[in-house]
Amino acid sequence: MNNKLKKILVTIGILAFVVITNKYIGNNVDIYTIKEYVKTFGVLAPFIYIVMFSLVPLTFFPDSVLAISAGLIFGFSKGYIYTTIGALIGASIAFFIARYLGKEIIKRKSSDKLEKIERLIEKNGFYIIFLLRLIPLFPFDVISYGAGITNVKYKDFILSTLFGTIPGIAVFTNIGATSLNIKSTSFYISIALLVLLFTVSIFLKNKFLKDKLEEKH
């Protein structure tokens, strides 16, 4: 009973945070608004940015917008590092929320397809999560929550997240870093890399993941 009550209270707290945060964030926040806000913290700006990115799983705010903002605020190298740190923390938060609160509930209501995906992740945890992280078309936080309800080891989850997010974070932060000069060659290269990333993502989604899901166990 105490454990159930604790889970209920934690769930209520998370939902309250989500509702309040989304009410104040709204739909009008862009990369320049984020830039001005983060810069007001001076030397603490990197820390504030990392905290913001870490809380993305609870706000449903587009992580790509924050990654572009990081490039604009800090430049490519620092922006990439800060975004990676924030992404790993945020992914961990979502993973453990799902593992602590959602696993039993989702398992009771699981469909054949969900069970198939769950078995796939449990059998090839690192490989599947790594592929999913390479695909921007798959929502970042959904992957984290989804992995949390399986029995995949946290070590495999976080390492596959670390390596799988390298291309996406690099491309988005580079767009931000070069966005102040949209006529530069670097900016056009960034856009070309973004198109390439999405093209490769679609290929991976259709070729590898679809085949894996259609395999009989």
CYANA upper distance limits for C-alpha pairs under 8 A (distance plus 0.5 A):
  1 MET  CA      5 LEU  CA      6.59
  2 ASN  CA      6 LYS  CA      6.56
  3 ASN  CA      7 LYS  CA      6.78
  4 LYS  CA      8 ILE  CA      6.69
  5 LEU  CA      9 LEU  CA      6.68
  6 LYS  CA     10 VAL  CA      6.66
  7 LYS  CA     11 THR  CA      6.53
  7 LYS  CA    101 LEU  CA      6.88
  8 ILE  CA     12 ILE  CA      6.65
  9 LEU  CA     13 GLY  CA      6.63
 10 VAL  CA     14 ILE  CA      6.69
 11 THR  CA     15 LEU  CA      6.64
 11 THR  CA    101 LEU  CA      8.02
 12 ILE  CA     16 ALA  CA      6.55
 13 GLY  CA     17 PHE  CA      6.70
 14 ILE  CA     18 VAL  CA      6.71
 14 ILE  CA     58 LEU  CA      7.88
 15 LEU  CA     19 VAL  CA      6.68
 16 ALA  CA     20 ILE  CA      6.59
 17 PHE  CA     21 THR  CA      6.37
 17 PHE  CA     58 LEU  CA      7.96
 18 VAL  CA     22 ASN  CA      6.52
 18 VAL  CA     58 LEU  CA      6.10
 18 VAL  CA     59 THR  CA      5.92
 19 VAL  CA     23 LYS  CA      6.63
 20 ILE  CA     24 TYR  CA      6.99
 21 THR  CA     25 ILE  CA      6.51
 21 THR  CA     59 THR  CA      6.88
 22 ASN  CA     26 GLY  CA      6.24
 22 ASN  CA     59 THR  CA      6.60
 25 ILE  CA     29 VAL  CA      7.18
 29 VAL  CA     33 THR  CA      6.48
 29 VAL  CA     34 ILE  CA      7.50
 30 ASP  CA     34 ILE  CA      6.82
 30 ASP  CA     65 VAL  CA      7.81
 31 ILE  CA     35 LYS  CA      6.54
 31 ILE  CA     65 VAL  CA      6.80
 31 ILE  CA     66 LEU  CA      7.49
 31 ILE  CA     68 ILE  CA      7.52
 31 ILE  CA     69 SER  CA      5.48
 32 TYR  CA     36 GLU  CA      6.72
 32 TYR  CA     69 SER  CA      7.82
 33 THR  CA     37 TYR  CA      6.69
 34 ILE  CA     38 VAL  CA      6.53
 34 ILE  CA     66 LEU  CA      8.26
 34 ILE  CA     69 SER  CA      7.21
 35 LYS  CA     39 LYS  CA      6.57
 35 LYS  CA     69 SER  CA      6.74
 35 LYS  CA     70 ALA  CA      8.44
 35 LYS  CA     72 LEU  CA      7.81
 35 LYS  CA     73 ILE  CA      6.40
 36 GLU  CA     40 THR  CA      7.01
 37 TYR  CA     41 PHE  CA      8.15
 38 VAL  CA     42 GLY  CA      8.35
 38 VAL  CA     45 ALA  CA      5.88
 38 VAL  CA     48 ILE  CA      7.21
 38 VAL  CA     49 TYR  CA      7.05
 39 LYS  CA     45 ALA  CA      6.31
 39 LYS  CA     73 ILE  CA      8.11
 40 THR  CA     45 ALA  CA      7.91
 41 PHE  CA     45 ALA  CA      5.48
 41 PHE  CA     48 ILE  CA      8.04
 44 LEU  CA     48 ILE  CA      6.72
 45 ALA  CA     49 TYR  CA      6.58
 46 PRO  CA     50 ILE  CA      6.72
 46 PRO  CA     82 TYR  CA      7.25
 47 PHE  CA     51 VAL  CA      6.75
 48 ILE  CA     52 MET  CA      6.67
 49 TYR  CA     53 PHE  CA      6.73
 49 TYR  CA     70 ALA  CA      8.27
 49 TYR  CA     82 TYR  CA      7.96
 49 TYR  CA     86 GLY  CA      8.33
 50 ILE  CA     54 SER  CA      6.52
 50 ILE  CA     82 TYR  CA      6.48
 50 ILE  CA     83 THR  CA      7.18
 50 ILE  CA     85 ILE  CA      7.23
 50 ILE  CA     86 GLY  CA      5.10
 51 VAL  CA     55 LEU  CA      6.85
 51 VAL  CA     86 GLY  CA      7.16
 52 MET  CA     56 VAL  CA      7.18
 52 MET  CA     86 GLY  CA      8.17
 53 PHE  CA     63 ASP  CA      7.63
 53 PHE  CA     66 LEU  CA      7.47
 53 PHE  CA     83 THR  CA      7.56
 53 PHE  CA     86 GLY  CA      5.45
 53 PHE  CA     87 ALA  CA      6.86
 53 PHE  CA     90 GLY  CA      7.17
 54 SER  CA     86 GLY  CA      5.22
 54 SER  CA     87 ALA  CA      6.63
 54 SER  CA     88 LEU  CA      8.16
 54 SER  CA     89 ILE  CA      5.86
 54 SER  CA     90 GLY  CA      4.39
 54 SER  CA     91 ALA  CA      8.13
 54 SER  CA     93 ILE  CA      8.26
 55 LEU  CA     59 THR  CA      7.11
 55 LEU  CA     90 GLY  CA      6.44
 56 VAL  CA     60 PHE  CA      6.37
 56 VAL  CA     61 PHE  CA      6.26
 56 VAL  CA     62 PRO  CA      8.11
 56 VAL  CA     63 ASP  CA      7.24
 56 VAL  CA     90 GLY  CA      7.07
 57 PRO  CA     61 PHE  CA      8.32
 57 PRO  CA     90 GLY  CA      6.72
 57 PRO  CA     91 ALA  CA      7.89
 57 PRO  CA     93 ILE  CA      8.10
 57 PRO  CA     94 ALA  CA      6.56
 57 PRO  CA    141 ASP  CA      6.06
 58 LEU  CA     94 ALA  CA      8.48
 62 PRO  CA     66 LEU  CA      7.55
 63 ASP  CA     67 ALA  CA      6.73
 63 ASP  CA    140 PHE  CA      8.39
 64 SER  CA     68 ILE  CA      6.70
 64 SER  CA    169 ILE  CA      8.49
 64 SER  CA    172 PHE  CA      6.97
 65 VAL  CA     69 SER  CA      6.67
 66 LEU  CA     70 ALA  CA      6.69
 67 ALA  CA     71 GLY  CA      7.14
 67 ALA  CA     79 GLY  CA      7.91
 67 ALA  CA     80 TYR  CA      8.30
 67 ALA  CA     83 THR  CA      6.64
 67 ALA  CA    169 ILE  CA      7.04
 67 ALA  CA    172 PHE  CA      6.19
 67 ALA  CA    173 THR  CA      5.74
 67 ALA  CA    176 GLY  CA      8.10
 68 ILE  CA     72 LEU  CA      6.91
 68 ILE  CA    172 PHE  CA      5.54
 68 ILE  CA    173 THR  CA      5.19
 68 ILE  CA    174 ASN  CA      7.79
 68 ILE  CA    175 ILE  CA      6.60
 68 ILE  CA    176 GLY  CA      4.77
 68 ILE  CA    177 ALA  CA      8.04
 69 SER  CA     73 ILE  CA      6.57
 69 SER  CA    173 THR  CA      7.75
 69 SER  CA    176 GLY  CA      6.32
 70 ALA  CA     74 PHE  CA      6.19
 70 ALA  CA     75 GLY  CA      7.55
 70 ALA  CA     76 PHE  CA      8.33
 70 ALA  CA     79 GLY  CA      5.10
 70 ALA  CA     80 TYR  CA      7.91
 70 ALA  CA     82 TYR  CA      8.14
 70 ALA  CA     83 THR  CA      7.46
 70 ALA  CA    173 THR  CA      6.59
 70 ALA  CA    176 GLY  CA      7.32
 70 ALA  CA    177 ALA  CA      8.37
 71 GLY  CA     75 GLY  CA      5.06
 71 GLY  CA     76 PHE  CA      5.51
 71 GLY  CA     78 LYS  CA      8.31
 71 GLY  CA     79 GLY  CA      5.36
 71 GLY  CA     80 TYR  CA      7.73
 71 GLY  CA    172 PHE  CA      8.09
 71 GLY  CA    173 THR  CA      4.72
 71 GLY  CA    174 ASN  CA      6.40
 71 GLY  CA    175 ILE  CA      7.45
 71 GLY  CA    176 GLY  CA      4.73
 71 GLY  CA    177 ALA  CA      4.68
 71 GLY  CA    178 THR  CA      8.32
 72 LEU  CA     76 PHE  CA      8.48
 72 LEU  CA     79 GLY  CA      8.47
 72 LEU  CA    173 THR  CA      8.00
 72 LEU  CA    176 GLY  CA      4.88
 72 LEU  CA    177 ALA  CA      5.14
 72 LEU  CA    178 THR  CA      7.96
 72 LEU  CA    179 SER  CA      7.55
 72 LEU  CA    180 LEU  CA      8.16
 73 ILE  CA     79 GLY  CA      7.91
 73 ILE  CA    176 GLY  CA      8.46
 73 ILE  CA    177 ALA  CA      8.14
 74 PHE  CA     78 LYS  CA      6.14
 74 PHE  CA     79 GLY  CA      5.63
 74 PHE  CA    177 ALA  CA      8.22
 75 GLY  CA     79 GLY  CA      6.07
 75 GLY  CA    173 THR  CA      8.20
 75 GLY  CA    174 ASN  CA      8.31
 75 GLY  CA    176 GLY  CA      8.18
 75 GLY  CA    177 ALA  CA      5.46
 76 PHE  CA     80 TYR  CA      6.35
 76 PHE  CA    170 ALA  CA      8.29
 76 PHE  CA    173 THR  CA      6.24
 76 PHE  CA    174 ASN  CA      5.93
 76 PHE  CA    176 GLY  CA      8.28
 76 PHE  CA    177 ALA  CA      5.94
 77 SER  CA     81 ILE  CA      6.90
 78 LYS  CA     82 TYR  CA      6.58
 79 GLY  CA     83 THR  CA      6.46
 79 GLY  CA    173 THR  CA      6.66
 80 TYR  CA     84 THR  CA      6.56
 80 TYR  CA    169 ILE  CA      6.88
 80 TYR  CA    170 ALA  CA      6.70
 80 TYR  CA    173 THR  CA      6.57
 81 ILE  CA     85 ILE  CA      6.78
 82 TYR  CA     86 GLY  CA      6.68
 83 THR  CA     87 ALA  CA      6.40
 83 THR  CA    169 ILE  CA      7.64
 84 THR  CA     88 LEU  CA      6.65
 84 THR  CA    162 LEU  CA      7.95
 84 THR  CA    165 THR  CA      8.42
 84 THR  CA    169 ILE  CA      7.72
 85 ILE  CA     89 ILE  CA      6.80
 86 GLY  CA     90 GLY  CA      6.45
 87 ALA  CA     91 ALA  CA      6.39
 88 LEU  CA     92 SER  CA      6.61
 88 LEU  CA    158 ILE  CA      7.44
 88 LEU  CA    161 THR  CA      7.68
 88 LEU  CA    162 LEU  CA      7.40
 89 ILE  CA     93 ILE  CA      6.76
 90 GLY  CA     94 ALA  CA      6.85
 91 ALA  CA     95 PHE  CA      6.54
 91 ALA  CA    141 ASP  CA      7.21
 91 ALA  CA    144 SER  CA      6.01
 91 ALA  CA    158 ILE  CA      8.32
 91 ALA  CA    161 THR  CA      8.48
 92 SER  CA     96 PHE  CA      6.66
 92 SER  CA    144 SER  CA      7.95
 92 SER  CA    158 ILE  CA      7.85
 93 ILE  CA     97 ILE  CA      6.59
 94 ALA  CA     98 ALA  CA      6.69
 94 ALA  CA    141 ASP  CA      7.32
 94 ALA  CA    144 SER  CA      6.12
 94 ALA  CA    145 TYR  CA      5.78
 94 ALA  CA    148 GLY  CA      7.92
 95 PHE  CA     99 ARG  CA      6.69
 95 PHE  CA    144 SER  CA      5.58
 95 PHE  CA    145 TYR  CA      5.63
 95 PHE  CA    146 GLY  CA      8.16
 95 PHE  CA    147 ALA  CA      6.95
 95 PHE  CA    148 GLY  CA      4.84
 95 PHE  CA    149 ILE  CA      8.39
 96 PHE  CA    100 TYR  CA      6.28
 96 PHE  CA    148 GLY  CA      6.65
 97 ILE  CA    101 LEU  CA      6.23
 97 ILE  CA    102 GLY  CA      7.73
 97 ILE  CA    145 TYR  CA      7.94
 97 ILE  CA    148 GLY  CA      7.97
 98 ALA  CA    102 GLY  CA      5.16
 98 ALA  CA    103 LYS  CA      6.67
 98 ALA  CA    145 TYR  CA      5.76
 98 ALA  CA    146 GLY  CA      7.89
 98 ALA  CA    148 GLY  CA      5.38
 98 ALA  CA    149 ILE  CA      6.17
 99 ARG  CA    103 LYS  CA      5.89
 99 ARG  CA    145 TYR  CA      8.49
 99 ARG  CA    148 GLY  CA      5.14
 99 ARG  CA    149 ILE  CA      5.70
 99 ARG  CA    150 THR  CA      8.28
101 LEU  CA    105 ILE  CA      8.40
102 GLY  CA    106 ILE  CA      6.45
102 GLY  CA    149 ILE  CA      7.00
103 LYS  CA    107 LYS  CA      6.50
103 LYS  CA    148 GLY  CA      7.89
103 LYS  CA    149 ILE  CA      5.01
103 LYS  CA    150 THR  CA      7.90
104 GLU  CA    108 ARG  CA      6.82
105 ILE  CA    109 LYS  CA      7.13
106 ILE  CA    110 SER  CA      6.21
106 ILE  CA    149 ILE  CA      8.00
107 LYS  CA    149 ILE  CA      8.45
110 SER  CA    114 LEU  CA      6.38
110 SER  CA    115 GLU  CA      6.89
111 SER  CA    115 GLU  CA      6.65
112 ASP  CA    116 LYS  CA      6.64
113 LYS  CA    117 ILE  CA      6.79
114 LEU  CA    118 GLU  CA      6.54
115 GLU  CA    119 ARG  CA      6.60
116 LYS  CA    120 LEU  CA      6.64
116 LYS  CA    213 LEU  CA      7.71
117 ILE  CA    121 ILE  CA      6.72
117 ILE  CA    213 LEU  CA      7.40
118 GLU  CA    122 GLU  CA      6.61
118 GLU  CA    150 THR  CA      6.32
119 ARG  CA    123 LYS  CA      6.45
120 LEU  CA    124 ASN  CA      6.43
120 LEU  CA    125 GLY  CA      7.78
120 LEU  CA    128 ILE  CA      8.14
120 LEU  CA    212 LYS  CA      8.24
120 LEU  CA    213 LEU  CA      8.05
121 ILE  CA    125 GLY  CA      4.79
121 ILE  CA    126 PHE  CA      8.25
121 ILE  CA    128 ILE  CA      6.55
121 ILE  CA    129 ILE  CA      7.76
121 ILE  CA    147 ALA  CA      7.98
121 ILE  CA    150 THR  CA      7.81
121 ILE  CA    152 VAL  CA      7.29
122 GLU  CA    150 THR  CA      7.07
122 GLU  CA    151 ASN  CA      6.48
122 GLU  CA    152 VAL  CA      5.65
124 ASN  CA    128 ILE  CA      6.40
125 GLY  CA    129 ILE  CA      6.56
125 GLY  CA    152 VAL  CA      6.30
125 GLY  CA    153 LYS  CA      8.36
125 GLY  CA    156 ASP  CA      7.10
125 GLY  CA    157 PHE  CA      7.61
126 PHE  CA    130 PHE  CA      6.39
126 PHE  CA    156 ASP  CA      5.60
126 PHE  CA    157 PHE  CA      6.75
126 PHE  CA    159 LEU  CA      8.08
126 PHE  CA    160 SER  CA      5.86
127 TYR  CA    131 LEU  CA      6.76
127 TYR  CA    160 SER  CA      7.75
128 ILE  CA    132 LEU  CA      6.70
128 ILE  CA    209 LEU  CA      8.27
129 ILE  CA    133 ARG  CA      6.58
129 ILE  CA    143 ILE  CA      7.98
129 ILE  CA    147 ALA  CA      8.39
129 ILE  CA    157 PHE  CA      7.38
129 ILE  CA    160 SER  CA      6.52
129 ILE  CA    161 THR  CA      7.50
129 ILE  CA    164 GLY  CA      8.30
130 PHE  CA    134 LEU  CA      6.97
130 PHE  CA    160 SER  CA      5.12
130 PHE  CA    161 THR  CA      6.68
130 PHE  CA    163 PHE  CA      7.55
130 PHE  CA    164 GLY  CA      5.25
131 LEU  CA    135 ILE  CA      7.26
131 LEU  CA    164 GLY  CA      7.25
131 LEU  CA    204 LEU  CA      7.87
131 LEU  CA    209 LEU  CA      8.46
132 LEU  CA    138 PHE  CA      7.06
132 LEU  CA    143 ILE  CA      7.83
132 LEU  CA    164 GLY  CA      8.18
133 ARG  CA    138 PHE  CA      8.06
133 ARG  CA    140 PHE  CA      7.56
133 ARG  CA    143 ILE  CA      8.39
133 ARG  CA    160 SER  CA      8.24
133 ARG  CA    161 THR  CA      6.78
133 ARG  CA    164 GLY  CA      5.30
133 ARG  CA    165 THR  CA      6.06
134 LEU  CA    164 GLY  CA      5.69
134 LEU  CA    165 THR  CA      6.62
134 LEU  CA    167 PRO  CA      7.60
134 LEU  CA    168 GLY  CA      7.47
134 LEU  CA    201 SER  CA      7.01
135 ILE  CA    197 LEU  CA      8.44
135 ILE  CA    198 PHE  CA      7.74
135 ILE  CA    200 VAL  CA      8.47
135 ILE  CA    201 SER  CA      5.06
135 ILE  CA    202 ILE  CA      7.86
135 ILE  CA    204 LEU  CA      8.00
135 ILE  CA    205 LYS  CA      7.76
136 PRO  CA    140 PHE  CA      8.05
136 PRO  CA    168 GLY  CA      7.59
136 PRO  CA    198 PHE  CA      7.33
136 PRO  CA    201 SER  CA      7.31
137 LEU  CA    198 PHE  CA      8.11
137 LEU  CA    201 SER  CA      7.70
137 LEU  CA    202 ILE  CA      8.31
138 PHE  CA    142 VAL  CA      8.10
138 PHE  CA    143 ILE  CA      7.85
139 PRO  CA    143 ILE  CA      7.10
140 PHE  CA    144 SER  CA      7.20
141 ASP  CA    145 TYR  CA      6.68
142 VAL  CA    146 GLY  CA      6.35
143 ILE  CA    147 ALA  CA      6.51
144 SER  CA    148 GLY  CA      6.78
145 TYR  CA    149 ILE  CA      7.35
146 GLY  CA    150 THR  CA      7.60
147 ALA  CA    151 ASN  CA      8.35
147 ALA  CA    152 VAL  CA      7.25
147 ALA  CA    157 PHE  CA      7.89
148 GLY  CA    152 VAL  CA      8.06
152 VAL  CA    156 ASP  CA      7.50
152 VAL  CA    157 PHE  CA      7.41
153 LYS  CA    157 PHE  CA      6.81
154 TYR  CA    158 ILE  CA      6.53
155 LYS  CA    159 LEU  CA      6.58
156 ASP  CA    160 SER  CA      6.47
157 PHE  CA    161 THR  CA      6.63
158 ILE  CA    162 LEU  CA      6.57
159 LEU  CA    163 PHE  CA      6.81
160 SER  CA    164 GLY  CA      6.10
161 THR  CA    165 THR  CA      6.39
162 LEU  CA    166 ILE  CA      7.40
165 THR  CA    169 ILE  CA      6.46
166 ILE  CA    170 ALA  CA      6.47
167 PRO  CA    171 VAL  CA      6.61
167 PRO  CA    197 LEU  CA      8.07
168 GLY  CA    172 PHE  CA      6.71
168 GLY  CA    197 LEU  CA      7.86
169 ILE  CA    173 THR  CA      6.45
170 ALA  CA    174 ASN  CA      6.48
171 VAL  CA    175 ILE  CA      6.80
171 VAL  CA    190 SER  CA      6.87
171 VAL  CA    193 LEU  CA      7.04
171 VAL  CA    194 LEU  CA      6.62
172 PHE  CA    176 GLY  CA      7.01
172 PHE  CA    194 LEU  CA      8.09
173 THR  CA    177 ALA  CA      6.64
174 ASN  CA    178 THR  CA      6.64
174 ASN  CA    190 SER  CA      6.78
175 ILE  CA    179 SER  CA      6.29
175 ILE  CA    187 PHE  CA      6.88
175 ILE  CA    190 SER  CA      5.91
175 ILE  CA    191 ILE  CA      7.53
176 GLY  CA    180 LEU  CA      8.29
178 THR  CA    182 ILE  CA      7.40
178 THR  CA    184 SER  CA      8.21
178 THR  CA    186 SER  CA      6.80
178 THR  CA    187 PHE  CA      5.57
178 THR  CA    190 SER  CA      8.28
179 SER  CA    187 PHE  CA      6.81
181 ASN  CA    187 PHE  CA      7.53
182 ILE  CA    187 PHE  CA      6.09
182 ILE  CA    188 TYR  CA      7.96
183 LYS  CA    187 PHE  CA      7.47
183 LYS  CA    188 TYR  CA      8.17
184 SER  CA    188 TYR  CA      7.33
185 THR  CA    189 ILE  CA      6.67
186 SER  CA    190 SER  CA      6.68
187 PHE  CA    191 ILE  CA      6.92
188 TYR  CA    192 ALA  CA      6.64
189 ILE  CA    193 LEU  CA      6.60
190 SER  CA    194 LEU  CA      6.72
191 ILE  CA    195 VAL  CA      6.82
192 ALA  CA    196 LEU  CA      6.67
193 LEU  CA    197 LEU  CA      6.49
194 LEU  CA    198 PHE  CA      6.85
195 VAL  CA    199 THR  CA      6.65
196 LEU  CA    200 VAL  CA      6.60
197 LEU  CA    201 SER  CA      6.51
198 PHE  CA    202 ILE  CA      6.70
199 THR  CA    203 PHE  CA      6.90
200 VAL  CA    204 LEU  CA      6.64
201 SER  CA    205 LYS  CA      6.56
202 ILE  CA    206 ASN  CA      6.62
203 PHE  CA    207 LYS  CA      6.23
203 PHE  CA    208 PHE  CA      8.47
204 LEU  CA    208 PHE  CA      5.93
204 LEU  CA    209 LEU  CA      7.22
205 LYS  CA    209 LEU  CA      5.75
205 LYS  CA    210 LYS  CA      6.92
206 ASN  CA    210 LYS  CA      5.88
206 ASN  CA    211 ASP  CA      8.16
207 LYS  CA    211 ASP  CA      6.76
208 PHE  CA    212 LYS  CA      6.65
209 LEU  CA    213 LEU  CA      6.66
210 LYS  CA    214 GLU  CA      6.76
211 ASP  CA    215 GLU  CA      6.84
